[in-house]
Amino acid sequence: SNPQSPISNPQSPITNHQSQITPKENSMNEQPYILIVDDDPDILEGILMILETQPYRLATARDGKQCMEMVEQDIPDLLILDLLMPRMDGWGVIRAMRSEPRYANVPIMILSTVIEDASYRRYELETGMAMDIQGYVQKPAKPTDLLQSVAKLLQQAD
């Protein structure tokens, strides 16, 4: 047992140390995770350029289907969502998010050319429910408007 103890002893503090660090980092320094969904690569690029100035973790999806697949893997702290997309539009994403308890509280910010009133009306006609979103930014978005809306929604979610 003697020759083993010098080996096993130095190891155990190291593993303990690591396991202590991980949860702390996750809760304290965890960057807000934002998923941006738009079928226009130029718009995605523009949004990324604006949000990359902030300490956010960013990911993108090109349509509602891909968005929902990614949400299943990793639930975002904020969803920035275009409405007019192929395969599954933004209204479909909102419906899917709000009908699944795990995602029901994820803040959703619409970023669209669609006029705000019209998009609410369409959702209500399609679902018979009020559109449960937290923010609405009209395209083309001013960087300051986008940054302010995102910061505000992340604060509220906290």
DSSP file (Angstrom, degrees, kcal/mol; ACC not computed):
  #  RESIDUE AA STRUCTURE BP1 BP2  ACC     N-H-->O    O-->H-N    N-H-->O    O-->H-N    TCO  KAPPA ALPHA  PHI   PSI    X-CA   Y-CA   Z-CA
    1    1 A S     >        0   0    0      0, 0.0     4,-1.6     0, 0.0     3,-0.3   0.000 360.0 360.0 360.0 -27.5    0.0    0.0    0.0
    2    2 A N  T  4  +     0   0    0      1,-0.2     3,-0.4     2,-0.2     0, 0.0   0.945 360.0  48.4 -62.3 -51.2    2.9    2.3    0.7
    3    3 A P  T  > S+     0   0    0      0, 0.0     4,-0.5     0, 0.0    -1,-0.2   0.800 111.5  54.6 -61.5 -23.4    4.2    2.8   -2.9
    4    4 A Q  H >> S+     0   0    0     -3,-0.3     4,-2.5     1,-0.2     3,-0.9   0.883  92.2  69.9 -76.1 -36.7    0.6    3.5   -4.0
    5    5 A S  H 3X S+     0   0    0     -4,-1.6     4,-2.6    -3,-0.4    -1,-0.2   0.863  94.0  53.0 -58.1 -41.8   -0.2    6.3   -1.6
    6    6 A P  H 34 S+     0   0    0      0, 0.0    -1,-0.3     0, 0.0     5,-0.2   0.881 115.0  44.8 -60.5 -31.4    2.2    9.0   -3.1
    7    7 A I  H <X S+     0   0    0     -3,-0.9     4,-1.1    -4,-0.5    -2,-0.2   0.951 116.7  41.7 -75.1 -48.7    0.5    8.3   -6.5
    8    8 A S  H  X S+     0   0    0     -4,-2.5     4,-1.8     1,-0.2    -3,-0.2   0.844 111.1  57.8 -72.0 -30.6   -3.1    8.2   -5.4
    9    9 A N  H  < S+     0   0    0     -4,-2.6     3,-0.2    -5,-0.3    -1,-0.2   0.967 104.6  45.3 -67.7 -53.1   -2.8   11.2   -3.0
   10   10 A P  H  > S+     0   0    0      0, 0.0     4,-1.0     0, 0.0    -1,-0.2   0.846 112.9  55.6 -60.5 -27.7   -1.6   13.9   -5.4
   11   11 A Q  H  X S+     0   0    0     -4,-1.1     4,-2.1     1,-0.2     3,-0.3   0.924  98.3  58.7 -70.4 -42.4   -4.2   12.8   -7.9
   12   12 A S  H  X S+     0   0    0     -4,-1.8     4,-2.5     1,-0.2     5,-0.2   0.894 102.7  50.7 -62.9 -40.9   -7.2   13.1   -5.7
   13   13 A P  H  > S+     0   0    0      0, 0.0     4,-2.8     0, 0.0    -1,-0.2   0.899 109.7  53.8 -61.0 -34.4   -6.9   16.9   -4.9
   14   14 A I  H  X S+     0   0    0     -4,-1.0     4,-2.4    -3,-0.3    -2,-0.2   0.956 110.0  44.4 -64.1 -48.7   -6.5   17.6   -8.6
   15   15 A T  H  X S+     0   0    0     -4,-2.1     4,-2.3     1,-0.2    -1,-0.2   0.916 114.6  50.2 -64.0 -40.2   -9.8   15.8   -9.5
   16   16 A N  H  X S+     0   0    0     -4,-2.5     4,-1.8    -5,-0.2    -1,-0.2   0.939 108.7  53.1 -58.0 -46.1  -11.6   17.5   -6.6
   17   17 A H  H  X S+     0   0    0     -4,-2.8     4,-1.8    -5,-0.2     3,-0.2   0.921 109.4  48.1 -57.2 -46.8  -10.3   20.8   -7.7
   18   18 A Q  H  X S+     0   0    0     -4,-2.4     4,-2.1     1,-0.2    -1,-0.2   0.926 109.0  51.9 -61.8 -45.3  -11.6   20.3  -11.2
   19   19 A S  H  < S+     0   0    0     -4,-2.3    -1,-0.2     1,-0.2    -2,-0.2   0.798 109.1  52.1 -67.5 -24.3  -15.0   19.2  -10.1
   20   20 A Q  H  X S+     0   0    0     -4,-1.8     4,-1.0    -3,-0.2    -1,-0.2   0.882 108.6  50.8 -74.0 -37.3  -15.3   22.3   -7.9
   21   21 A I  H  X S+     0   0    0     -4,-1.8     4,-2.5    -5,-0.2     5,-0.3   0.930 100.7  61.9 -66.5 -45.2  -14.4   24.7  -10.7
   22   22 A T  H  X S+     0   0    0     -4,-2.1     4,-2.3     1,-0.2     5,-0.2   0.904 103.7  43.3 -57.7 -53.0  -16.8   23.4  -13.3
   23   23 A P  H  > S+     0   0    0      0, 0.0     4,-2.2     0, 0.0     5,-0.3   0.899 113.9  53.7 -61.1 -36.2  -20.2   24.2  -11.6
   24   24 A K  H  X S+     0   0    0     -4,-1.0     4,-3.1     1,-0.2     5,-0.4   0.956 109.0  47.3 -60.3 -50.4  -18.9   27.6  -10.5
   25   25 A E  H  X S+     0   0    0     -4,-2.5     4,-1.1     1,-0.2     5,-0.4   0.901 110.4  54.5 -58.8 -40.8  -18.0   28.6  -14.0
   26   26 A N  H  < S+     0   0    0     -4,-2.3     4,-0.4    -5,-0.3    -1,-0.2   0.927 116.9  33.7 -61.2 -45.5  -21.3   27.4  -15.4
   27   27 A S  H  < S+     0   0    0     -4,-2.2    -2,-0.2    -5,-0.2    -1,-0.2   0.887 127.7  35.1 -81.1 -37.0  -23.4   29.4  -13.0
   28   28 A M  H  < S+     0   0    0     -4,-3.1    -3,-0.2    -5,-0.3    -2,-0.1   0.968 129.4  23.1 -83.6 -55.9  -21.2   32.5  -12.6
   29   29 A N  S  < S+     0   0    0     -4,-1.1     2,-0.2    -5,-0.4    -3,-0.2   0.279  80.7 137.3-101.4  11.4  -19.5   33.2  -16.0
   30   30 A E        -     0   0    0     -4,-0.4    -4,-0.1    -5,-0.4     3,-0.1  -0.406  51.7-134.3 -60.8 121.1  -21.9   31.4  -18.2
   31   31 A Q        -     0   0    0     -2,-0.2    25,-0.2     1,-0.1    -1,-0.1  -0.566  28.9 -99.1 -76.1 140.0  -22.4   33.6  -21.3
   32   32 A P        -     0   0    0      0, 0.0    25,-3.0     0, 0.0     2,-0.6  -0.365  37.2-133.9 -58.1 134.5  -26.0   34.0  -22.4
   33   33 A Y  E     -a   57   0A   0     23,-0.2    44,-3.0    42,-0.1    45,-1.3  -0.839  23.9-171.8 -98.5 118.7  -26.6   31.7  -25.3
   34   34 A I  E     -ab  58  78A   0     23,-3.0    25,-2.0    -2,-0.6     2,-0.5  -0.940   9.9-158.9-115.7 126.9  -28.5   33.3  -28.2
   35   35 A L  E     -ab  59  79A   0     43,-2.3    45,-2.9    -2,-0.5     2,-0.5  -0.918   9.2-160.4-104.8 125.1  -29.9   31.4  -31.1
   36   36 A I  E     -ab  60  80A   0     23,-2.9    25,-2.4    -2,-0.5     2,-0.5  -0.912   4.6-166.2-110.1 126.3  -30.5   33.5  -34.2
   37   37 A V  E     +ab  61  81A   0     43,-3.2    45,-2.0    -2,-0.5     2,-0.3  -0.942  27.2 130.8-121.5 115.9  -32.8   32.1  -36.9
   38   38 A D        -     0   0    0     23,-2.1    47,-0.1    -2,-0.5     6,-0.1  -0.960  47.4-143.0-159.3 143.2  -33.0   33.6  -40.4
   39   39 A D  S    S+     0   0    0     45,-0.3    23,-0.1    -2,-0.3    46,-0.1   0.543  82.8  86.3 -87.5  -4.5  -32.9   32.1  -43.9
   40   40 A D     >  -     0   0    0      1,-0.2     4,-2.3     2,-0.0     3,-0.4  -0.848  63.8-159.9 -99.4 111.0  -30.9   35.1  -45.2
   41   41 A P  H  > S+     0   0    0      0, 0.0     4,-2.6     0, 0.0    -1,-0.2   0.836  91.3  56.2 -60.3 -32.7  -27.1   34.5  -44.7
   42   42 A D  H  > S+     0   0    0      2,-0.2     4,-2.3     1,-0.2     5,-0.1   0.902 108.6  46.7 -65.5 -39.2  -26.4   38.3  -45.1
   43   43 A I  H  > S+     0   0    0     -3,-0.4     4,-2.7     2,-0.2     5,-0.2   0.923 111.6  50.6 -69.1 -42.8  -28.8   39.1  -42.3
   44   44 A L  H  X S+     0   0    0     -4,-2.3     4,-2.8     1,-0.2    -2,-0.2   0.941 111.0  50.1 -55.9 -46.7  -27.4   36.4  -40.1
   45   45 A E  H  X S+     0   0    0     -4,-2.6     4,-2.4     1,-0.2    -2,-0.2   0.911 110.7  49.2 -59.1 -44.2  -23.9   37.8  -40.8
   46   46 A G  H  X S+     0   0    0     -4,-2.3     4,-1.8     2,-0.2    -1,-0.2   0.908 111.9  47.4 -62.9 -43.2  -25.1   41.3  -39.9
   47   47 A I  H  X S+     0   0    0     -4,-2.7     4,-2.9     1,-0.2     5,-0.3   0.919 111.3  51.7 -65.2 -42.9  -26.7   40.2  -36.6
   48   48 A L  H  X S+     0   0    0     -4,-2.8     4,-2.5    -5,-0.2    -2,-0.2   0.921 107.4  52.8 -59.5 -43.8  -23.6   38.2  -35.7
   49   49 A M  H  < S+     0   0    0     -4,-2.4     4,-0.3     1,-0.2    -1,-0.2   0.891 113.1  44.4 -60.3 -38.7  -21.4   41.2  -36.3
   50   50 A I  H >< S+     0   0    0     -4,-1.8     3,-0.9     1,-0.2    -2,-0.2   0.941 118.7  40.9 -69.8 -47.1  -23.5   43.4  -34.0
   51   51 A L  H >< S+     0   0    0     -4,-2.9     3,-2.0     1,-0.2     5,-0.4   0.716  97.9  75.1 -79.6 -20.0  -23.9   40.8  -31.2
   52   52 A E  T 3< S+     0   0    0     -4,-2.5    -1,-0.2     1,-0.3    -2,-0.1   0.688  83.1  70.1 -65.2 -15.5  -20.3   39.6  -31.3
   53   53 A T  T <  S+     0   0    0     -3,-0.9    -1,-0.3    -4,-0.3    -2,-0.2   0.628  95.9  66.8 -73.8 -10.8  -19.3   42.9  -29.6
   54   54 A Q  S <  S-     0   0    0     -3,-2.0     2,-2.1    -4,-0.1    93,-0.0  -0.668  99.7-102.1-108.8 162.3  -21.0   41.5  -26.5
   55   55 A P  S    S+     0   0    0      0, 0.0     2,-0.3     0, 0.0    -3,-0.1  -0.304  75.7 131.7 -80.7  58.1  -20.1   38.5  -24.2
   56   56 A Y        -     0   0    0     -2,-2.1     2,-0.6    -5,-0.4   -23,-0.2  -0.786  59.5-130.0-108.8 153.2  -22.7   36.3  -25.7
   57   57 A R  E     -a   33   0A   0    -25,-3.0   -23,-3.0    -2,-0.3     2,-0.4  -0.915  37.2-162.2 -97.0 121.5  -22.5   32.7  -27.0
   58   58 A L  E     +a   34   0A   0     -2,-0.6     2,-0.3   -25,-0.2   -23,-0.2  -0.836  20.1 169.0-116.1 142.2  -24.1   32.8  -30.5
   59   59 A A  E     -a   35   0A   0    -25,-2.0   -23,-2.9    -2,-0.4     2,-0.3  -0.972  17.1-147.2-141.4 157.6  -25.4   30.1  -32.8
   60   60 A T  E     -a   36   0A   0     -2,-0.3     2,-0.3   -25,-0.2   -23,-0.2  -0.936   8.5-168.7-129.2 151.0  -27.4   30.4  -36.0
   61   61 A A  E     -a   37   0A   0    -25,-2.4   -23,-2.1    -2,-0.3     3,-0.1  -0.972  17.4-146.1-132.2 150.5  -30.1   28.3  -37.8
   62   62 A R  S    S+     0   0    0     -2,-0.3     2,-0.3   -25,-0.2   -25,-0.1   0.583  77.5   3.7 -96.2 -11.1  -31.4   28.8  -41.3
   63   63 A D  S  > S-     0   0    0     22,-0.1     4,-2.3    24,-0.1     5,-0.1  -0.968  82.0 -90.5-161.6 174.6  -35.0   27.8  -40.8
   64   64 A G  H  > S+     0   0    0     24,-1.7     4,-2.4    22,-0.7     5,-0.2   0.838 119.4  55.3 -64.0 -34.7  -37.5   26.8  -38.2
   65   65 A K  H  > S+     0   0    0     21,-0.3     4,-2.0     2,-0.2    -1,-0.2   0.955 111.4  43.2 -62.4 -50.4  -36.9   23.1  -38.5
   66   66 A Q  H  > S+     0   0    0      1,-0.2     4,-2.3     2,-0.2    -2,-0.2   0.886 111.5  57.1 -63.0 -38.3  -33.1   23.5  -37.9
   67   67 A C  H  X S+     0   0    0     -4,-2.3     4,-2.5     1,-0.2    -1,-0.2   0.942 107.3  46.3 -56.5 -50.1  -34.0   25.9  -35.1
   68   68 A M  H  X S+     0   0    0     -4,-2.4     4,-1.9     1,-0.2    -1,-0.2   0.865 110.4  53.6 -65.8 -35.3  -36.1   23.4  -33.2
   69   69 A E  H  X S+     0   0    0     -4,-2.0     4,-1.1     1,-0.2    -1,-0.2   0.913 112.1  45.3 -62.7 -41.2  -33.5   20.7  -33.7
   70   70 A M  H  X S+     0   0    0     -4,-2.3     4,-2.3     1,-0.2    -2,-0.2   0.876 108.9  55.1 -71.4 -37.1  -30.9   23.0  -32.1
   71   71 A V  H  < S+     0   0    0     -4,-2.5    -1,-0.2     1,-0.2    -2,-0.2   0.880 104.0  56.0 -62.8 -37.0  -33.2   24.0  -29.3
   72   72 A E  H  < S+     0   0    0     -4,-1.9    -1,-0.2     1,-0.2     3,-0.2   0.864 111.1  44.4 -62.7 -34.5  -33.6   20.3  -28.4
   73   73 A Q  H  < S+     0   0    0     -4,-1.1     2,-0.3     1,-0.3    -2,-0.2   0.882 134.7   4.2 -74.8 -39.2  -29.9   20.0  -28.1
   74   74 A D  S  < S-     0   0    0     -4,-2.3    -1,-0.3   -41,-0.0    -2,-0.1  -0.888  73.7-133.6-156.0 110.3  -29.3   23.2  -26.1
   75   75 A I        -     0   0    0     -2,-0.3   -42,-0.1    -3,-0.2    -4,-0.1  -0.534  29.1-133.8 -74.4 123.0  -32.0   25.5  -24.8
   76   76 A P        -     0   0    0      0, 0.0   -42,-0.2     0, 0.0     3,-0.1  -0.305   9.5-137.1 -75.6 159.5  -31.1   29.1  -25.6
   77   77 A D  S    S+     0   0    0    -44,-3.0     2,-0.3     1,-0.3   -43,-0.2   0.667  95.2  13.0 -81.9 -19.9  -31.4   32.0  -23.2
   78   78 A L  E     -b   34   0A   0    -45,-1.3   -43,-2.3    28,-0.1     2,-0.5  -0.964  66.7-151.3-156.6 139.2  -32.9   34.1  -26.1
   79   79 A L  E     -bc  35 108A   0     28,-2.4    30,-3.4    -2,-0.3     2,-0.6  -0.964   5.9-162.2-113.7 122.2  -34.2   33.2  -29.5
   80   80 A I  E     -bc  36 109A   0    -45,-2.9   -43,-3.2    -2,-0.5     2,-0.5  -0.930  24.5-169.6-103.9 120.1  -34.0   35.9  -32.2
   81   81 A L  E     -bc  37 110A   0     28,-3.1    30,-2.8    -2,-0.6     2,-0.2  -0.928  25.3-152.8-129.4 126.5  -36.4   34.8  -34.9
   82   82 A D        -     0   0    0    -45,-2.0    30,-0.2    -2,-0.5     3,-0.1  -0.575  14.7-150.2 -80.2 155.6  -37.3   35.8  -38.4
   83   83 A L  S    S+     0   0    0     28,-0.2     7,-2.8    -2,-0.2     2,-1.1   0.870  78.0  63.1 -95.8 -44.4  -40.9   35.1  -39.4
   84   84 A L  S    S+     0   0    0      5,-0.2   -45,-0.3     6,-0.1    -1,-0.2  -0.709  71.4 132.6 -91.7 100.0  -40.8   34.4  -43.2
   85   85 A M        -     0   0    0     -2,-1.1   -22,-0.1    -3,-0.1     2,-0.0  -0.972  52.3-107.8-143.5 154.9  -38.7   31.2  -43.6
   86   86 A P  S    S+     0   0    0      0, 0.0     2,-3.0     0, 0.0   -22,-0.7  -0.277  94.1  19.6 -75.1 169.5  -38.9   28.0  -45.6
   87   87 A R  S    S+     0   0    0    -24,-0.1     2,-0.2   -23,-0.1   -24,-0.1  -0.132 139.0   8.4  66.8 -43.5  -39.5   24.5  -44.0
   88   88 A M  S    S-     0   0    0     -2,-3.0   -24,-1.7     4,-0.0   -23,-0.1  -0.763  81.4-142.9-163.7 117.7  -41.0   26.0  -40.8
   89   89 A D     >  -     0   0    0     -2,-0.2     4,-1.9   -26,-0.1     3,-0.2  -0.177  32.5 -96.2 -82.3 176.9  -41.7   29.7  -40.5
   90   90 A G  H  > S+     0   0    0     -7,-2.8     4,-2.5     1,-0.2     5,-0.2   0.848 123.4  56.0 -61.5 -35.7  -41.3   31.8  -37.4
   91   91 A W  H  > S+     0   0    0     -8,-0.5     4,-2.3     1,-0.2    -1,-0.2   0.906 107.0  50.8 -63.3 -39.1  -45.0   31.5  -36.4
   92   92 A G  H  > S+     0   0    0     -3,-0.2     4,-2.5    -9,-0.2    -1,-0.2   0.883 109.3  51.1 -63.2 -38.8  -44.5   27.7  -36.4
   93   93 A V  H  X S+     0   0    0     -4,-1.9     4,-3.1     2,-0.2     5,-0.2   0.929 109.3  49.8 -64.6 -44.9  -41.5   28.0  -34.2
   94   94 A I  H  X S+     0   0    0     -4,-2.5     4,-2.7     1,-0.2    -2,-0.2   0.931 112.0  48.7 -59.5 -44.3  -43.3   30.2  -31.7
   95   95 A R  H  X S+     0   0    0     -4,-2.3     4,-1.2     1,-0.2    -1,-0.2   0.929 113.7  46.1 -60.8 -45.8  -46.2   27.6  -31.6
   96   96 A A  H  < S+     0   0    0     -4,-2.5     4,-0.5     1,-0.2     3,-0.2   0.908 114.1  48.3 -64.3 -42.3  -43.7   24.8  -31.1
   97   97 A M  H >< S+     0   0    0     -4,-3.1     3,-0.8     1,-0.2     6,-0.3   0.915 113.2  46.6 -64.5 -43.1  -41.8   26.6  -28.4
   98   98 A R  H 3< S+     0   0    0     -4,-2.7    -1,-0.2     1,-0.2    -2,-0.2   0.664 109.1  54.1 -78.7 -15.2  -44.9   27.6  -26.5
   99   99 A S  T 3< S+     0   0    0     -4,-1.2    -1,-0.2    -3,-0.2    -2,-0.2   0.501  95.7  75.6 -96.2  -2.1  -46.5   24.2  -26.6
  100  100 A E  S X> S-     0   0    0     -3,-0.8     3,-1.8    -4,-0.5     4,-1.1  -0.931  73.9-147.9-111.0 113.8  -43.4   22.4  -25.1
  101  101 A P  T 34 S+     0   0    0      0, 0.0     4,-0.4     0, 0.0     3,-0.4   0.806  95.3  59.0 -50.8 -35.4  -43.1   23.0  -21.3
  102  102 A R  T 34 S+     0   0    0      1,-0.2     3,-0.2     2,-0.1    -4,-0.1   0.814 118.8  29.2 -66.3 -28.0  -39.2   22.9  -21.4
  103  103 A Y  T X4 S+     0   0    0     -3,-1.8     3,-1.9    -6,-0.3    -1,-0.2   0.428  89.5 102.3-109.1  -0.5  -39.1   25.8  -23.9
  104  104 A A  T 3< S+     0   0    0     -4,-1.1    -1,-0.1    -3,-0.4    -2,-0.1   0.772  85.8  44.6 -60.9 -26.7  -42.2   27.7  -22.9
  105  105 A N  T 3  S+     0   0    0     -4,-0.4    -1,-0.3    -3,-0.2    -2,-0.1   0.404  79.0 120.0-100.6   3.2  -40.3   30.4  -21.0
  106  106 A V  S <  S-     0   0    0     -3,-1.9   -28,-0.1    -9,-0.1     2,-0.1  -0.538  70.7-118.0 -67.9 124.8  -37.5   31.0  -23.5
  107  107 A P        -     0   0    0      0, 0.0   -28,-2.4     0, 0.0     2,-0.5  -0.425  29.7-156.9 -64.5 135.5  -37.7   34.7  -24.4
  108  108 A I  E     -c   79   0A   0    -30,-0.2    26,-2.5    -2,-0.1    27,-1.5  -0.965   9.1-168.7-118.5 127.3  -38.4   35.2  -28.1
  109  109 A M  E     -cd  80 135A   0    -30,-3.4   -28,-3.1    -2,-0.5     2,-0.4  -0.967  15.3-143.0-114.4 122.9  -37.5   38.3  -30.0
  110  110 A I  E     -cd  81 136A   0     25,-2.7    27,-3.3    -2,-0.5     2,-0.5  -0.684  15.7-175.6 -84.8 134.0  -38.9   38.7  -33.5
  111  111 A L  E     + d   0 137A   0    -30,-2.8     2,-0.3    -2,-0.4   -28,-0.2  -0.915  33.2 133.2-127.2 103.1  -36.7   40.3  -36.1
  112  112 A S  E     - d   0 138A   0     25,-1.6    27,-2.4    -2,-0.5     4,-0.1  -0.958  66.1-128.2-151.4 159.2  -38.7   40.7  -39.3
  113  113 A T  S    S+     0   0    0     -2,-0.3     2,-0.1    25,-0.2    -1,-0.1   0.644  82.5 105.4 -80.6 -17.2  -39.8   42.8  -42.2
  114  114 A V  S    S-     0   0    0      1,-0.1    -2,-0.2     2,-0.1    25,-0.1  -0.426  85.3-108.4 -65.9 134.5  -43.4   41.9  -41.3
  115  115 A I     >  -     0   0    0     -2,-0.1     4,-2.0     1,-0.1     5,-0.2  -0.406  27.4-121.9 -65.2 139.1  -45.2   44.7  -39.6
  116  116 A E  H  > S+     0   0    0      1,-0.2     4,-2.1     2,-0.2     5,-0.2   0.894 108.0  48.2 -53.8 -51.2  -45.7   43.9  -35.9
  117  117 A D  H  > S+     0   0    0      1,-0.2     4,-2.5     2,-0.2    -1,-0.2   0.912 110.9  51.8 -57.0 -43.9  -49.5   44.2  -35.9
  118  118 A A  H  > S+     0   0    0      1,-0.2     4,-2.4     2,-0.2    -1,-0.2   0.875 108.3  50.9 -62.8 -37.8  -49.9   42.0  -39.0
  119  119 A S  H  X S+     0   0    0     -4,-2.0     4,-2.0     2,-0.2    -1,-0.2   0.889 110.4  48.7 -70.5 -37.5  -47.7   39.3  -37.5
  120  120 A Y  H  X S+     0   0    0     -4,-2.1     4,-2.4    -5,-0.2    -2,-0.2   0.929 112.0  50.0 -63.0 -44.8  -49.7   39.2  -34.3
  121  121 A R  H  X S+     0   0    0     -4,-2.5     4,-2.5     1,-0.2    -2,-0.2   0.918 109.8  50.0 -61.3 -43.9  -53.0   39.0  -36.3
  122  122 A R  H  X S+     0   0    0     -4,-2.4     4,-2.5     1,-0.2    -1,-0.2   0.919 110.7  49.5 -62.7 -42.6  -51.7   36.2  -38.4
  123  123 A Y  H  X S+     0   0    0     -4,-2.0     4,-2.5     1,-0.2     6,-0.5   0.924 111.7  48.5 -62.4 -43.5  -50.6   34.2  -35.4
  124  124 A E  H  X S+     0   0    0     -4,-2.4     4,-2.3     1,-0.2    -1,-0.2   0.887 111.6  49.6 -65.9 -38.0  -54.0   34.7  -33.7
  125  125 A L  H  < S+     0   0    0     -4,-2.5    -1,-0.2    -5,-0.2    -2,-0.2   0.916 115.7  43.3 -64.2 -42.0  -55.8   33.7  -36.8
  126  126 A E  H  < S+     0   0    0     -4,-2.5    -2,-0.2    -5,-0.2    -1,-0.2   0.846 132.2  18.6 -73.5 -34.0  -53.7   30.5  -37.2
  127  127 A T  H  < S-     0   0    0     -4,-2.5    -3,-0.2     2,-0.3    -2,-0.2   0.629  88.1-128.0-115.3 -17.8  -53.7   29.4  -33.6
  128  128 A G  S  < S+     0   0    0     -4,-2.3     2,-0.3    -5,-0.4    -4,-0.2   0.614  79.2 101.6  73.3  10.6  -56.6   31.2  -31.9
  129  129 A M  S    S-     0   0    0     -6,-0.5    -1,-0.3    -5,-0.0    -2,-0.3  -0.849  81.4 -99.2-124.4 160.8  -54.1   32.3  -29.3
  130  130 A A        -     0   0    0     -2,-0.3     2,-0.7    -3,-0.1    -9,-0.1  -0.540  45.6-106.0 -74.3 145.3  -52.2   35.5  -28.5
  131  131 A M        -     0   0    0     -2,-0.2     2,-1.5   -11,-0.1    -1,-0.1  -0.637  30.7-150.1 -77.7 114.2  -48.6   35.5  -29.8
  132  132 A D        +     0   0    0     -2,-0.7     2,-0.3   -38,-0.1   -24,-0.1  -0.642  41.6 136.9 -91.7  84.5  -46.4   35.1  -26.7
  133  133 A I        -     0   0    0     -2,-1.5   -24,-0.2   -26,-0.1     3,-0.1  -0.867  46.1-148.2-126.1 163.8  -43.2   36.9  -27.6
  134  134 A Q  S    S+     0   0    0    -26,-2.5     2,-0.3    -2,-0.3   -25,-0.2   0.618  74.7  17.7-108.4 -16.6  -41.1   39.3  -25.6
  135  135 A G  E     -d  109   0A   0    -27,-1.5   -25,-2.7     2,-0.0     2,-0.4  -0.997  52.4-160.1-156.0 155.7  -39.6   41.6  -28.2
  136  136 A Y  E     +d  110   0A   0     -2,-0.3     2,-0.5   -27,-0.2   -25,-0.2  -0.959   9.4 179.4-143.0 120.0  -40.1   42.9  -31.7
  137  137 A V  E     -d  111   0A   0    -27,-3.3   -25,-1.6    -2,-0.4     2,-0.3  -0.985  22.9-135.7-123.8 127.9  -37.5   44.6  -33.9
  138  138 A Q  E     -d  112   0A   0     -2,-0.5   -25,-0.2   -27,-0.2   -23,-0.1  -0.591  37.7 -87.9 -80.7 136.9  -38.4   45.7  -37.4
  139  139 A K  S    S+     0   0    0    -27,-2.4     2,-0.1    -2,-0.3   -27,-0.0  -0.632 110.7  50.2 -81.2 149.3  -35.8   44.9  -40.2
  140  140 A P  S    S-     0   0    0      0, 0.0     2,-0.3     0, 0.0    -1,-0.1   0.530  89.8-157.3 -73.4 137.6  -33.5   46.5  -41.1
  141  141 A A        -     0   0    0     -4,-0.1    -2,-0.1    -2,-0.1    -4,-0.0  -0.638  13.6-128.3 -88.7 135.7  -32.5   46.8  -37.5
  142  142 A K     >  -     0   0    0     -2,-0.3     4,-2.5     1,-0.1     5,-0.2  -0.638  23.7-125.2 -73.0 136.7  -30.3   49.5  -36.1
  143  143 A P  H  > S+     0   0    0      0, 0.0     4,-2.8     0, 0.0     5,-0.2   0.885 110.5  51.9 -51.1 -41.9  -27.4   48.0  -34.2
  144  144 A T  H  > S+     0   0    0      1,-0.2     4,-2.6     2,-0.2     5,-0.2   0.916 109.6  48.9 -64.9 -41.2  -28.3   50.1  -31.1
  145  145 A D  H  > S+     0   0    0     -3,-0.2     4,-2.6     2,-0.2     5,-0.2   0.931 113.3  47.6 -60.9 -44.9  -31.9   49.0  -31.2
  146  146 A L  H  X S+     0   0    0     -4,-2.5     4,-2.6     1,-0.2     5,-0.2   0.944 113.3  46.7 -62.8 -48.7  -30.9   45.3  -31.5
  147  147 A L  H  X S+     0   0    0     -4,-2.8     4,-2.5    -5,-0.2    -1,-0.2   0.902 113.9  48.5 -61.9 -41.8  -28.3   45.5  -28.7
  148  148 A Q  H  X S+     0   0    0     -4,-2.6     4,-2.5    -5,-0.2    -1,-0.2   0.932 112.5  47.6 -64.8 -45.4  -30.7   47.3  -26.4
  149  149 A S  H  X S+     0   0    0     -4,-2.6     4,-2.5    -5,-0.2     5,-0.2   0.926 113.6  47.6 -61.8 -44.8  -33.6   44.9  -27.0
  150  150 A V  H  X S+     0   0    0     -4,-2.6     4,-2.4    -5,-0.2     5,-0.2   0.940 113.2  47.5 -61.9 -48.0  -31.3   41.8  -26.5
  151  151 A A  H  X S+     0   0    0     -4,-2.5     4,-2.1    -5,-0.2    -1,-0.2   0.904 112.7  50.0 -60.7 -41.5  -29.8   43.2  -23.3
  152  152 A K  H  X S+     0   0    0     -4,-2.5     4,-2.4     1,-0.2    -1,-0.2   0.923 111.7  46.9 -64.5 -44.7  -33.3   44.1  -21.9
  153  153 A L  H  X S+     0   0    0     -4,-2.5     4,-2.0     1,-0.2    -1,-0.2   0.882 111.7  50.5 -67.5 -37.4  -34.7   40.6  -22.7
  154  154 A L  H  X S+     0   0    0     -4,-2.4     4,-1.4    -5,-0.2    -1,-0.2   0.883 110.9  49.9 -67.7 -36.5  -31.7   38.8  -21.1
  155  155 A Q  H  < S+     0   0    0     -4,-2.1     3,-0.3    -5,-0.2    -2,-0.2   0.934 110.3  49.4 -64.7 -46.1  -32.0   41.0  -18.0
  156  156 A Q  H  < S+     0   0    0     -4,-2.4    -2,-0.2     1,-0.2    -1,-0.2   0.883 108.7  53.4 -60.8 -37.9  -35.7   40.3  -17.7
  157  157 A A  H  <        0   0    0     -4,-2.0    -1,-0.2     1,-0.3    -2,-0.2   0.825 360.0 360.0 -68.4 -30.2  -35.1   36.6  -18.1
  158  158 A D     <        0   0    0     -4,-1.4    -1,-0.3    -3,-0.3    -2,-0.2   0.513 360.0 360.0 -60.5 360.0  -32.6   36.7  -15.3
